[in-house]
Amino acid sequence: MELVHSRLISEASTMLDGSGLQIAAVAEALGFTDPAYFSRFFKRLTGVSPRAYRAGAVLRKPSADTSYAAWP
């Protein structure tokens, strides 16, 4: 069950980061019939709500002037 939950969180994170879908649409795409249950599930496993995760995703994205030339 832990593997299934981690996969769901991974997919949810990807969808929240990379798409403009509403949280209810993400929940439906992942098989949740109730968006509120999805939000509780996501928060229980990540410690943050889907809305807060999405808001934080803006902070996690690298800026346009980031240079990858210094990478090993």
C-alpha positions in Angstrom: 0.0 0.0 0.0 2.9 2.3 0.7 4.2 1.9 -2.8 0.8 2.8 -4.3 0.5 5.8 -2.0 4.0 7.0 -2.9 3.2 6.6 -6.6 0.0 8.6 -6.2 1.8 11.4 -4.4 4.5 11.4 -7.1 1.9 11.7 -9.9 -0.1 14.3 -7.9 3.1 16.4 -7.4 3.9 16.2 -11.1 0.4 17.2 -12.1 0.3 20.1 -9.5 3.8 21.4 -10.7 3.4 21.0 -14.4 -0.2 21.7 -15.2 -2.8 24.4 -14.7 -5.4 21.9 -13.8 -7.6 22.6 -10.8 -7.0 20.5 -7.8 -10.4 18.8 -8.2 -9.3 17.8 -11.8 -6.0 16.4 -10.5 -8.0 14.4 -7.9 -10.3 13.0 -10.5 -7.5 12.1 -12.8 -5.9 10.1 -10.0 -9.1 8.2 -9.2 -10.4 10.2 -6.2 -14.1 10.8 -6.4 -14.0 13.5 -3.6 -11.5 16.4 -4.0 -11.7 17.0 -0.2 -10.5 13.4 0.4 -7.7 13.9 -2.0 -6.6 17.0 -0.2 -6.7 15.2 3.1 -4.7 12.3 1.6 -2.1 14.6 0.1 -1.7 16.6 3.3 -1.4 13.5 5.4 1.4 12.1 3.3 3.3 15.3 2.4 2.5 17.6 5.4 1.2 20.3 3.1 -2.1 20.8 1.3 -2.2 20.6 -2.5 -2.9 24.3 -2.7 0.1 25.2 -0.5 2.3 22.7 -2.5 1.3 24.4 -5.7 2.1 27.8 -4.3 5.4 26.6 -3.1 6.1 25.1 -6.5 6.7 28.6 -7.8 9.5 29.0 -5.3 11.1 25.7 -6.2 11.4 26.4 -9.9 14.9 27.7 -11.0 15.0 31.2 -12.3 15.6 31.9 -16.0 19.1 33.2 -15.4 20.3 30.0 -13.7 23.4 28.6 -15.4 24.0 24.9 -15.5 27.6 25.3 -16.7 29.0 25.0 -13.2 27.4 21.6 -12.7 29.9 18.7 -12.4 
